Amino acid sequence: MDVPQLLAEIDGELSAQGSPERAVQEKAYLKSRLDHYGASVPAVRAVAKGVAKRRPPLGRDELLALVDALWVGTVYERRRVAVGILEICADRLQPADMGMLERLLREAQTWALVDELAAVVVGGLVERHPELGDVLDRWAGDADFWVRRSALLALLVPLRRGGGDFSRFSRYAEAMLAEKEFFIRKAIGWVLRDTARKRPGLVYDWLLPRAQRASGVTVREAVKPLSAEQRSAVLAAR
């Protein structure tokens, strides 16, 4: 694979799909420091899918090289393509790649990149390699709130399915419950909300004794799937 040539092709497709008006709006909405072409989310996903479907398929080394090349620089849509390719080709990642993923999370600086990386890419890798839970334990105490948010969201998908490691999530959420950072408060509520869709009783029992300490953002998200009686009890406990 010729990485510079492929990068040029991707860049051309993204630029052609761009809209100056959308670029201005998206940059303002995301409070982004990056440059934006203004390509729509479906357009960016289509580019990522096209790359992933190339023949011969990307090997692990080629995947990592392309992701690095896309991430370098200041173009938001290139980074979105990098995240999309990592999602589609996630089965090629190995535990040794957690360092690279951590670097991307630290450099992302926006939920629009962090959340998919954390929930889908990192979460899938941790699910396949449970020993990587030790890395999430470290992330949960990191000084960077995006990394702490990633530790929470890496547990989301299996919890949403009705499985997952709620005990680990509980430890993280308990330690972060009093945080003032909106993106932490929202992430705790998000994971609780999606867990409650399959196991409302589990979330209710966890949230009720903590309702007074949890933020309004956390509680409003978490109670959405609960029964009317459960919601009333949690809100009354606040």
N, C-alpha and C positions, 0 to 999 in steps of 0.2 A: 504494500500500500504506500502510495506517495502522499504523505501527510500534507505537505505544503499545497499540492494540487487539490486535494480533497478539501482542505480548508478554504482555498480560493473559491471552489465551487459552492460550498456551503454559504460563504460570505455573499457571493453573488445572488444566490437564491433568496437569502434573507433580505438583502438590500432591495431586490426587485419587489418583494412582498411588502415593503415598508410603506408607511404613510406618515408624512411629517406631522400632520395634526394628531394622529394617534401617538406618535413619539413624544410630543410635548405633554399630552394628557397622561400617558403612562409614567413618564419620568416624574411628573408632579404627584401623581397618585401614590407611587412607590417611594417618594422622597429619595429618588435614586441619584447617586453620584456617577453612575455609568452613562455611557452614550447609548441612545436608543434609535433603532431603525424604524420602530413603529409597526413591526410585523405582528399580526394577530397570534394569539395562543394556538389556534388550530393550524395556522401556517407553520409556526415553529415546530409543532409536533409532527407535521407532515414531513418536514425536512429531516427531523431526527429519525423517523420511521424509514425514510428513504435510505439514509446512511446505513441503518441497522440491517436493511434487507439486501445490501450490496453482496455480490458474489465475487470471490469467496468471502464468507462472513469474517467479521473482525475477530482476530484472536485477542487474547488478554493483553499482550504487549502492545498490539496495535490500538486496542481500545483505550488503554491508558495514555498512549502517546497522543492520540487524537483529542482526548478530553483535556489534556494539558495544553495542547495547541489552541483549542477553542477557548479555554479559560484565560489564557494570557491576553492582556490588553484591556480595553474598557467597554466592550460592546455587550450589552445585556442579552440580546438575543442569541449571541454565540454561546453564552453561558447556559441559557435555557436549552439550547440544543445539546450541550454537553450533559446536562442533567437528564434530558430525555433519552439520550443514547445509553447512559448508565442504567436507567430504569429498564430499558428494553434488553440490554445485555448483562443484566445484573448477575446472571448465573455464572458468568466468567470471572467474577470477582473472588478474591481469596482473603483470608484474615489479614494477610500482610498489607492489604490495600486500605485498611482502616486509617493508617496515617495520612494517606492521600485524601481520603474522604474528610477527615478532620480538618485538613488544610483548606479544602474547598468550603467547608462550613464556616470556618473562621473568616474567610475572605468574601463570603457571599454578601453579608450585611443587608439582607432583605429576606422577609418571609417568603417571597415569591420564588426564591432559589432554595432557601434553607429547608422549607417544609417538605418538599418532594424528596430532596436528598436524604433528610433524616427519616421520614416515615417509610419511604419505599425502598431506597437503596441501602441505607445503613440498617434499617429495620429488617429487611430481607436477609442481609448478610449475618446479622446477629441471630436471627431465627435459625439459619442454617448452621451457625457456629456459636452455640450458647456460651462458650468460654469467653466470647467477646463482651459478655456482660460486665466483666471487670473494667473494660474501657468505658462503658456507659456509667459505671459507678464513679469513675474519675470525672467524666464530663458533668455529672450532676452537681459537682462541687466546684466547677470551673468559674473563673472570674468573668468570663464572657457569657452574657445572658443568651446569646444565640446558641452557644454550645450547651448550656443548661437546657434550653428549649429542645434542642436536638435529642438530649438524653430522654426526655419525656416522650417526644414524638416517635422515637425509634421503637417504642413499645406499642404504638397505636394499632397497627393493622391486625396483629393476632388477637388483641383485646377486642377489637371491633368484631372479629369473627366468633367471639365467644370463648376463646382460649387465652393464651398469653400469660404473662408474668405480672399479675396484679399486685403481688407482694412487693416486687421491685418498684413498680410504679408508685405504690403507696409510700414507700420509703422516700422516694424522690419528692413526691408531692407534699408530703408532711414537712420535709425540710424547706420547701420553697413556698409554703402556704402563705406566709406573711410578707412575701416579696411585693414591692410596689411596681415592679416592671410589668407593664401591660401584657407583653408577649409571653411572659411566664404565666401570669394569671389566666390568660386566654387558653394557653396550651393545657393547663391542668383541667380547666373546664371542658375543653374539647375532648380529651381522652376519657374523662368521666362520662360525658354525654354519649360518645360512641360505644363505650363499654356498657352503658345502661340500656342500650337498645336490645341487647341479648340478656343482660343480667341486671335488671333494675334493682333487685333486692340487694345485691352486692354493693352497688353504688350508694343506694339509700343508707345502708348500714354504715358505710364509710363516711358519708358526708354529714349525716345528722349530728353526730357529736362534734363535728368540726365547723358547722355552719356559721357559728359566731366569729370564727377566726378567718374563714375564707372570704375572699373579695366578692363584691357583687358580680363582677365579670365571671368569675369562676362558677358561682352559684347559678347565675342565670343560664349559663350553658349546660351545666350538669343536670339541672332539674327538667330539662325539656322532654326527655323520654319517660320520666317518672309518672306514676298515676297522680290524679288530682289530689288524693289524700296524702301521698308521699310528698308532693310539691308543697302542699300547705304546711305540713309538719316541718319541712326544712326551712321554709321561709319564716315560719313562726319562731323557729329556734334562733334566727338571726336577731 
